[in-house]
Amino acid sequence: MLSRRTILATSAAAAVATVGPSQAKAASLDIKIDPYNQTAAQKALHAARFEKLDQESLMSFAEGFKSWNGKDLAGRGQRRITNAFLRSKGLPIGRTEMGYEECFNLMLEEPSFAAKIRFNRSAQALMWDRALRAFHGEADKYLGLMEQTDNSGPGSLELNPDMHLPDYTVHEIHAQPGGYVGNPFAGWIYHWALTQAFYQARNQYDEVFTAIAQDCVKPVDGQVRRILDLGCGSGLSTMAYKERFPNAEVWGIDAGGPMVRYGHYEAVQRNLDVNFAQRLAEDTKFPDGHFDIVADYLLFHEVTVPAAEQIMPEIHRILRPGGVFYHDDSPTIGNPNVPMSLTIYAKARAWEDHRHNIEPWILGYRHTDFPELMRQAGFEVDLTIRQNVHRKRAIFGTKSA
């Protein structure tokens, strides 16, 4: 019996334009997709909707809870309330030298901030719980679906269950139960929960990754034959690169075996020839000069600074001369386009993310001069804000020819 998602994906795949013989010979076919104005077929192909109405309804409640807390609680009055509170304490509204945890503990004395933080954590836990129950409740079914595609194509899957996992990978990132490495349904939970609840009413999680892939700058010579998506997670960004560059060899690697396993399953459903492998970003196993583009999205704030210092030279090694490194993550020092806010309120929110959203390495990342880290590895760093790049924080590095 076909699920409604299977029907949507099947009909969408049939409707997507195919690459003709003359196009297939092109060195670097580049398909332009408007992320937020996709065709009905494209939208259906990217749909992630629960099969049962009760499951979707429960997630809709989590979505509404997060939306209310994010937009309505205090809302536009948050700055006014915060400023009045700080003035009452005789504290600066602008930059402060106070520590992150100190700022957080101080802001907990302001009732609306304390309520917002408490509701935020509850909404996050509810979001993960709804998705976890859906997939664990039918574990045999979803394990069976992955087993059916583990050894099938298009594309390939490489799992390394005996691989040594660095300590920085073994935690419940974003408070997701089991994290990326300790729950067999990590990829399912991550993709479906964030699509339906985290992006609140827009249901545009996949579209974000389409936009990221569309924003990537190509090497000067225009040649895009191999792409690596580093720390690919559940593989949505990896698939978006394949949709843009359909005749390129595309790889996604991540330390999380359950994440790349789900990514492979999803790519097979979309009929995309994408390769997924459970490998470490600091030890990719690829040859020197192998890729034209290496990209990461939100990878570096999930690793320690020492790990980042190992990963960057590895990226430089596997890029060919003239190849491009595309980095998109939270702001750090060293990038004038996105200066970090160091107010009491901003530091309090950053500490909440670090401590309660289980982002143990994010503060170290924020205070690392990331452009300088790239330069030390040998990259020519480009901080130009491009009109077509929707994130000011995007940084491009080129390996000297």
Backbone torsions as a table, in degrees:
resi	resn	phi	psi	omega
1	MET	NA	125.7	-178.0
2	LEU	-80.1	137.0	174.8
3	SER	-80.3	164.6	-179.5
4	ARG	-67.0	-27.6	178.0
5	ARG	-72.2	-37.9	177.8
6	THR	-61.8	-42.7	179.3
7	ILE	-61.9	-44.4	179.6
8	LEU	-61.6	-47.7	-176.7
9	ALA	-65.1	-40.2	-179.0
10	THR	-64.9	-46.8	-179.9
11	SER	-66.6	-34.9	-179.8
12	ALA	-68.7	-43.5	-179.5
13	ALA	-59.5	-37.4	179.7
14	ALA	-69.3	-26.9	-176.1
15	ALA	-87.4	-17.9	-178.7
16	VAL	-69.8	136.3	-177.3
17	ALA	-61.7	138.2	-179.6
18	THR	-93.3	161.0	179.1
19	VAL	-90.7	121.6	-179.2
20	GLY	-76.9	168.7	-177.7
21	PRO	-56.7	-42.4	-178.1
22	SER	-67.7	-36.3	178.7
23	GLN	-69.0	-37.7	-176.6
24	ALA	-61.0	-25.4	-179.5
25	LYS	-82.1	-11.0	-179.0
26	ALA	-63.2	142.0	-177.0
27	ALA	-62.8	-41.4	-175.5
28	SER	-146.7	77.4	177.9
29	LEU	-61.9	131.5	-174.9
30	ASP	-129.6	108.3	-177.1
31	ILE	-94.9	122.6	178.6
32	LYS	-87.7	126.9	179.6
33	ILE	-128.3	130.2	174.4
34	ASP	-83.4	109.1	-171.7
35	PRO	-56.6	-37.5	-171.8
36	TYR	-105.7	10.2	174.5
37	ASN	-138.4	56.5	-178.3
38	GLN	-83.1	159.9	176.9
39	THR	-69.9	165.0	177.9
40	ALA	-59.1	-38.3	179.7
41	ALA	-65.2	-42.0	179.4
42	GLN	-66.2	-41.5	178.5
43	LYS	-62.2	-42.4	-179.6
44	ALA	-65.0	-37.5	179.7
45	LEU	-63.6	-31.3	-177.3
46	HIS	-96.3	5.7	-176.0
47	ALA	-69.7	140.7	173.0
48	ALA	-133.3	94.4	-176.7
49	ARG	-129.9	138.1	179.0
50	PHE	-64.7	149.5	-176.3
51	GLU	-76.9	-26.3	-176.2
52	LYS	-106.6	138.9	-175.9
53	LEU	-62.7	-37.7	-178.8
54	ASP	-66.1	-37.2	177.6
55	GLN	-64.1	-44.1	-179.1
56	GLU	-68.9	-34.5	179.1
57	SER	-67.0	-41.3	178.2
58	LEU	-63.4	-40.1	178.3
59	MET	-69.9	-32.0	176.7
60	SER	-64.1	-34.8	176.9
61	PHE	-65.7	-44.0	177.6
62	ALA	-60.5	-40.2	177.8
63	GLU	-60.4	-46.8	-179.3
64	GLY	-64.7	-38.3	178.4
65	PHE	-62.6	-47.3	179.9
66	LYS	-65.1	-39.4	-179.8
67	SER	-64.7	-44.4	178.4
68	TRP	-60.8	-45.2	-178.0
69	ASN	-68.3	-37.2	-176.7
70	GLY	-76.0	-30.9	-172.2
71	LYS	-114.0	-33.3	-170.4
72	ASP	-100.2	-36.5	-178.5
73	LEU	-68.8	112.7	-175.0
74	ALA	72.5	-42.4	174.6
75	GLY	52.2	-134.4	-178.3
76	ARG	-67.2	-16.4	179.7
77	GLY	-80.3	-2.7	-176.3
78	GLN	-59.4	-44.4	-178.9
79	ARG	-64.2	-43.5	179.7
80	ARG	-61.5	-43.6	-179.4
81	ILE	-65.0	-44.4	-179.2
82	THR	-63.3	-45.6	-179.0
83	ASN	-62.2	-41.6	178.1
84	ALA	-63.3	-40.3	179.1
85	PHE	-63.3	-46.0	-178.4
86	LEU	-66.1	-39.2	177.3
87	ARG	-62.4	-37.9	179.8
88	SER	-64.7	-22.1	179.2
89	LYS	-96.6	-2.2	-177.2
90	GLY	69.4	30.5	-175.5
91	LEU	-109.8	154.5	-177.2
92	PRO	-71.0	145.3	175.2
93	ILE	-84.1	-29.4	-179.7
94	GLY	-85.4	-152.0	-175.8
95	ARG	-55.6	142.4	179.2
96	THR	-133.2	152.2	175.3
97	GLU	-94.7	0.9	178.4
98	MET	-62.2	151.0	178.7
99	GLY	-72.5	161.7	-177.0
100	TYR	-61.4	-49.7	-178.1
101	GLU	-66.1	-36.3	178.1
102	GLU	-62.4	-41.9	178.0
103	CYS	-63.8	-41.1	-179.8
104	PHE	-63.4	-47.9	-179.2
105	ASN	-63.4	-35.2	176.7
106	LEU	-65.2	-47.4	-176.1
107	MET	-67.0	-21.8	176.5
108	LEU	-63.8	-17.9	177.0
109	GLU	-74.8	-15.4	178.2
110	GLU	-90.5	116.5	-169.2
111	PRO	-56.7	-42.7	-176.6
112	SER	-68.7	-34.5	176.2
113	PHE	-65.6	-46.5	-179.4
114	ALA	-60.4	-41.8	179.3
115	ALA	-65.5	-42.1	-178.7
116	LYS	-62.1	-42.1	179.6
117	ILE	-65.7	-44.2	-179.4
118	ARG	-63.2	-44.9	179.8
119	PHE	-66.7	-35.8	179.9
120	ASN	-62.2	-43.3	179.0
121	ARG	-67.9	-39.1	179.1
122	SER	-65.8	-41.5	179.6
123	ALA	-65.5	-39.3	178.5
124	GLN	-63.6	-45.5	179.5
125	ALA	-62.9	-39.1	179.1
126	LEU	-65.0	-41.8	179.1
127	MET	-59.4	-49.4	-179.5
128	TRP	-64.7	-40.7	-176.7
129	ASP	-63.2	-42.0	-179.8
130	ARG	-61.6	-43.3	-179.8
131	ALA	-70.3	-42.7	-179.4
132	LEU	-59.6	-44.7	179.7
133	ARG	-61.9	-38.6	-177.8
134	ALA	-62.5	-44.0	-175.1
135	PHE	-85.9	-37.7	177.0
136	HIS	-70.8	-27.6	179.2
137	GLY	-67.0	-23.1	176.7
138	GLU	-128.3	49.9	-172.8
139	ALA	-56.8	-45.4	-177.6
140	ASP	-60.2	-39.7	-179.4
141	LYS	-62.0	-50.4	-174.1
142	TYR	-75.6	-32.8	172.0
143	LEU	-63.3	-40.2	178.4
144	GLY	-62.7	-40.2	178.6
145	LEU	-61.5	-42.1	179.3
146	MET	-69.9	-38.6	179.1
147	GLU	-61.5	-33.0	-180.0
148	GLN	-67.1	-26.0	-176.3
149	THR	-110.0	-6.0	-176.8
150	ASP	-53.0	-40.8	-175.1
151	ASN	-111.2	17.8	-179.2
152	SER	-115.4	167.2	179.5
153	GLY	-116.3	-173.1	7.7
154	PRO	-70.6	160.7	-178.4
155	GLY	82.3	175.1	-175.9
156	SER	-133.7	161.0	177.8
157	LEU	-131.0	129.8	175.8
158	GLU	-122.8	115.6	176.4
159	LEU	-110.0	140.6	179.9
160	ASN	-128.9	74.8	-174.8
161	PRO	-62.3	-21.6	179.6
162	ASP	-94.0	3.9	-179.5
163	MET	-65.3	137.2	177.0
164	HIS	-69.9	124.4	179.3
165	LEU	-95.6	123.3	176.1
166	PRO	-58.7	151.6	-178.5
167	ASP	-56.6	-31.5	-176.0
168	TYR	-67.5	-16.1	180.0
169	THR	-88.7	-16.5	-169.5
170	VAL	-98.6	74.3	173.4
171	HIS	-157.4	164.9	-175.7
172	GLU	-86.8	76.0	-177.9
173	ILE	-53.4	135.8	-177.2
174	HIS	59.8	18.3	-177.4
175	ALA	64.9	18.4	176.6
176	GLN	-71.7	124.5	-177.4
177	PRO	-55.9	121.9	-179.1
178	GLY	85.9	-9.0	-179.0
179	GLY	61.5	-152.8	-178.3
180	TYR	-91.2	-13.2	-173.4
181	VAL	-116.6	-13.9	-170.7
182	GLY	-111.9	10.7	179.0
183	ASN	-135.2	123.7	-176.3
184	PRO	-61.9	-18.8	-179.8
185	PHE	-106.8	23.9	-175.8
186	ALA	-55.7	-44.1	-179.0
187	GLY	-65.5	-43.7	177.4
188	TRP	-59.7	-50.5	-176.6
189	ILE	-60.6	-46.6	-177.1
190	TYR	-62.0	-50.8	-176.3
191	HIS	-64.5	-50.1	-172.5
192	TRP	-73.6	-35.8	179.0
193	ALA	-68.3	-45.4	-177.4
194	LEU	-70.2	-35.6	179.1
195	THR	-62.6	-43.4	-170.8
196	GLN	-96.1	-21.2	-176.5
197	ALA	-120.8	-42.4	-173.4
198	PHE	-68.9	-36.0	-177.9
199	TYR	-91.2	10.3	162.6
200	GLN	38.9	94.3	170.9
201	ALA	75.7	-22.9	-179.2
202	ARG	-84.8	-30.2	-176.3
203	ASN	50.2	46.0	-174.4
204	GLN	-118.7	31.8	-178.4
205	TYR	-64.0	-46.6	178.2
206	ASP	-62.8	-35.6	-179.6
207	GLU	-62.5	-33.1	177.1
208	VAL	-59.0	-43.1	-178.7
209	PHE	-71.5	-34.0	173.7
210	THR	-60.2	-43.1	179.3
211	ALA	-63.1	-42.0	179.6
212	ILE	-60.6	-47.9	-179.8
213	ALA	-63.8	-38.7	179.7
214	GLN	-67.0	-27.8	-178.1
215	ASP	-78.5	-16.7	-173.3
216	CYS	-61.4	132.7	177.9
217	VAL	-84.0	134.9	179.2
218	LYS	-84.1	158.8	172.2
219	PRO	-55.9	156.6	-176.4
220	VAL	-57.1	-36.0	-178.8
221	ASP	-78.7	-3.7	176.3
222	GLY	78.9	-0.6	-176.1
223	GLN	-84.2	121.1	177.5
224	VAL	-130.7	92.2	-177.6
225	ARG	-105.5	-29.8	179.1
226	ARG	-139.3	135.9	-179.3
227	ILE	-130.0	137.5	173.8
228	LEU	-118.6	126.3	173.6
229	ASP	-99.8	108.1	-170.8
230	LEU	-90.5	128.2	-175.3
231	GLY	64.7	53.6	-167.6
232	CYS	-73.9	-11.6	-179.1
233	GLY	60.7	-129.9	-177.7
234	SER	-81.7	5.0	169.7
235	GLY	89.3	6.2	-176.9
236	LEU	-66.6	-41.1	178.2
237	SER	-68.0	-37.5	179.5
238	THR	-59.3	-47.4	179.8
239	MET	-64.7	-33.6	179.3
240	ALA	-66.2	-35.2	175.9
241	TYR	-66.5	-38.7	178.2
242	LYS	-66.3	-36.6	178.4
243	GLU	-66.3	-33.7	178.0
244	ARG	-77.8	-42.1	-177.9
245	PHE	-116.5	75.3	-170.1
246	PRO	-65.0	-22.8	179.3
247	ASN	-104.4	16.0	173.4
248	ALA	-92.0	152.6	172.7
249	GLU	-83.1	116.9	-172.9
250	VAL	-115.4	131.6	178.9
251	TRP	-123.1	145.3	170.4
252	GLY	-128.8	127.9	177.9
253	ILE	-125.1	147.9	179.8
254	ASP	-156.9	151.7	176.5
255	ALA	-69.4	-23.5	-177.0
256	GLY	-83.1	105.7	177.4
257	GLY	-58.3	-45.6	178.6
258	PRO	-61.6	-26.9	179.9
259	MET	-72.8	-49.4	-178.4
260	VAL	-70.8	-28.0	177.0
261	ARG	-65.1	-42.1	176.2
262	TYR	-66.9	-41.0	179.5
263	GLY	-57.7	-42.3	178.3
264	HIS	-64.0	-44.7	178.4
265	TYR	-56.9	-47.3	-177.0
266	GLU	-65.7	-39.0	179.0
267	ALA	-63.8	-38.2	177.2
268	VAL	-62.8	-41.2	178.7
269	GLN	-61.9	-33.0	-179.2
270	ARG	-90.2	0.1	179.7
271	ASN	59.6	42.8	179.8
272	LEU	-109.2	130.3	-178.7
273	ASP	-83.5	82.7	-177.6
274	VAL	-123.4	142.6	-179.6
275	ASN	-106.0	129.8	178.7
276	PHE	-119.8	141.2	-179.8
277	ALA	-144.9	140.4	174.1
278	GLN	-85.3	99.4	-179.7
279	ARG	-144.4	168.4	-179.8
280	LEU	-96.4	144.2	-179.6
281	ALA	-65.9	-27.6	179.8
282	GLU	-86.4	-3.5	179.8
283	ASP	-150.3	74.4	-169.4
284	THR	-75.8	-21.0	-178.6
285	LYS	75.9	4.1	179.4
286	PHE	-87.1	155.9	179.6
287	PRO	-69.8	164.8	174.6
288	ASP	-59.8	142.7	172.3
289	GLY	59.9	31.0	-170.3
290	HIS	-83.6	-31.4	-170.4
291	PHE	-111.6	150.0	172.4
292	ASP	-86.2	-33.9	179.8
293	ILE	-136.2	132.4	167.4
294	VAL	-121.1	128.4	-176.6
295	ALA	-128.6	150.1	170.6
296	ASP	-137.8	149.1	175.4
297	TYR	-132.9	113.9	177.4
298	LEU	59.9	32.0	177.6
299	LEU	-85.3	-48.9	-164.4
300	PHE	-70.8	-22.6	176.5
301	HIS	-81.2	-2.3	176.9
302	GLU	-100.8	5.0	179.1
303	VAL	-124.7	160.6	177.6
304	THR	-71.8	160.9	177.0
305	VAL	-60.8	-43.5	176.0
306	PRO	-59.3	-37.4	177.5
307	ALA	-65.6	-42.6	178.5
308	ALA	-59.7	-37.1	-179.9
309	GLU	-69.8	-18.7	173.3
310	GLN	-89.3	-36.3	-176.5
311	ILE	-67.5	-41.1	-174.4
312	MET	-60.8	-47.7	176.2
313	PRO	-62.9	-31.0	177.2
314	GLU	-65.1	-40.2	176.4
315	ILE	-61.3	-45.2	-179.2
316	HIS	-62.3	-39.7	-179.0
317	ARG	-62.2	-44.4	-172.9
318	ILE	-86.0	-6.4	173.8
319	LEU	-83.7	143.2	175.7
320	ARG	-80.3	159.0	176.1
321	PRO	-54.2	130.2	-175.7
322	GLY	88.7	-6.4	179.8
323	GLY	-70.7	160.5	-173.3
324	VAL	-115.7	135.6	170.1
325	PHE	-106.3	124.2	-177.7
326	TYR	-112.6	113.5	-176.5
327	HIS	-114.4	128.6	178.0
328	ASP	-137.3	111.4	-178.1
329	ASP	-156.8	-175.4	179.4
330	SER	-60.4	156.5	179.9
331	PRO	-63.1	148.5	173.8
332	THR	-132.0	171.4	170.6
333	ILE	-65.7	156.4	178.7
334	GLY	93.7	-8.5	177.1
335	ASN	-116.1	101.2	-175.8
336	PRO	-66.6	-15.7	-179.3
337	ASN	-69.5	-28.4	-176.9
338	VAL	-135.2	69.8	179.7
339	PRO	-61.7	137.4	-179.2
340	MET	-72.9	139.0	172.7
341	SER	-81.5	127.9	-178.8
342	LEU	-120.2	36.0	174.6
343	THR	-78.4	169.5	177.7
344	ILE	-60.5	-45.0	-178.7
345	TYR	-64.0	-44.9	-178.5
346	ALA	-64.5	-41.1	178.8
347	LYS	-67.1	-36.4	178.2
348	ALA	-63.6	-43.2	178.5
349	ARG	-66.7	-37.5	179.0
350	ALA	-65.4	-39.2	178.3
351	TRP	-67.3	-38.5	177.8
352	GLU	-60.4	-41.7	178.4
353	ASP	-65.0	-44.8	-179.6
354	HIS	-62.9	-48.5	-171.1
355	ARG	-87.4	-45.0	-171.1
356	HIS	-98.9	-21.5	172.8
357	ASN	-94.1	7.1	177.5
358	ILE	53.5	64.2	173.0
359	GLU	-118.6	73.1	-169.9
360	PRO	-64.7	-21.3	-173.4
361	TRP	-108.9	0.4	-170.3
362	ILE	-68.7	-34.1	-179.3
363	LEU	-69.8	-37.7	175.1
364	GLY	-62.3	-40.5	177.5
365	TYR	-63.8	-46.5	-176.9
366	ARG	-58.4	-31.7	-177.0
367	HIS	-101.4	19.1	171.2
368	THR	-101.1	131.3	177.0
369	ASP	-74.4	91.7	-171.9
370	PHE	-66.8	-43.2	176.5
371	PRO	-57.5	-37.5	178.7
372	GLU	-68.5	-36.1	176.0
373	LEU	-60.0	-39.0	177.2
374	MET	-66.5	-43.2	-179.8
375	ARG	-62.1	-41.3	-179.5
376	GLN	-62.5	-27.1	178.0
377	ALA	-82.4	-9.2	177.1
378	GLY	111.4	6.9	-178.2
379	PHE	-84.8	145.3	164.4
380	GLU	-86.5	114.4	-170.6
381	VAL	-92.2	133.1	-179.8
382	ASP	-117.7	112.3	178.8
383	LEU	-104.5	14.7	-180.0
384	THR	-60.8	133.8	174.1
385	ILE	-84.9	113.7	-178.5
386	ARG	-94.7	144.0	-176.3
387	GLN	-60.9	-35.8	-176.2
388	ASN	-84.6	-8.2	-179.9
389	VAL	-93.4	115.7	-171.6
390	HIS	-81.3	-1.1	177.5
391	ARG	-119.5	117.8	178.6
392	LYS	-63.5	-24.2	-174.3
393	ARG	-78.7	-8.3	-179.0
394	ALA	-61.8	134.9	178.7
395	ILE	-125.3	135.8	177.7
396	PHE	-116.0	136.7	175.9
397	GLY	-125.1	140.3	179.0
398	THR	-117.6	133.3	174.7
399	LYS	-80.2	126.5	-176.5
400	SER	-55.4	137.7	179.6
401	ALA	-71.1	NA	NA
